[in-house]
């Protein structure tokens, strides 16, 4: 019987090795898999390469992982924020490497990895500093930049509901990067608010099919929800 | 002359956004446009983080941590709105499905180059977000900015001295002094604020401007 439900965040991340590349879902705090990040911090893996849109907010979640000096490199589109002080400090001290990627290019590189695409041409960033040194091509009337996929060892994401096959639904704008990250990683670990019986999720509304998911952990919701 | 305040620039931008448009408002000044959209026009706001039909700020106590705008502020969804993942969100942008992007700017060149993501300072931490995608992807790229820097220098320039976000991508610029169109032969003044002559705008702007036949 296929059962992807795992007892705890700790059990779900026990095998993460030092040096792993990990995609973390979320856009700011919306969709941030906080319980899994806390478990990753407790687990102790170091020299991580992290893929997220941002570089952490305030002192919790991704910011705490960065603050604990566990991240060697981060790929993101928007590190600098009013409350990104952990990243800012380490970046200025030269203790964390940054690969700045335009947000749409970041999303498409992740999608490409999950879809088996070897590389793609995008018009984004052509002629800018972020395309320096990259291969370009004129196709028709436009200029494009060659970009490569981003693969990951793990994706840790937050979804709303899951069944034991790993079929997922999301809630509001917490979906953001999670579905494409689930596709791009060797091992996708999901924290969900609720686990349900097979068949309880309407097949028409499954957003991430279980084939992209390896492990599911139910975590009590701690975020504030509108009534 | 009667300089426009930020809200008035936002209202001026909003006036030109047509019924039925799909629009992305960049973070910073452009977010003010949302509250100025003419009542009765159905205009759908897109947010990079996977939202079509972004609504106004929630009432106090109605905030939801799963519902944010691209500036990571609490947001709402209008009736008929929907969610999608990030690759689809940027397919909407890059794939030329979005009618209008309104962006802030440090500088706009006479050729329509946009600089709005990085001051280029050695100590500055760069951040780009979705700006480069919006600059190349939206059918119409509008810049909303103050005409002059705090030091009184023109933000309309011959060539951007800050790193560019996109080349030849800006179609129209709305400032606290004027509305200008970017055309293949340079910047055309569409209108100026009350009490500001073309000649005075020309002097303040420091780059060659052209008069639209219809301009006041």
Interface residues (C-beta under 8 A of the other chain):
Chain A: X27 X28 X29 X30 X31 X53 X57 X77 X78 X79 X80 X81 X87 X88 X91 X92 X98 X100 X101 X102 X103 X104 X105 X106 X107 X108 X110 X111 X122 X123 X124 X125 X126 X127 X128 X129 X130 X170 X171 X172 X173 X174 X175 X176 X177 X178 X179 X180 X207 X223 X224 X225 X226 X227
Chain B: X47 X48 X49 X50 X51 X58 X62 X63 X64 X65 X66 X67 X68 X72 X75 X77 X83 X84 X85 X86 X87 X89 X90 X93 X94 X118 X123 X125 X126 X127 X128 X129 X130 X131 X132 X133 X136 X137 X163 X164 X165 X166 X167
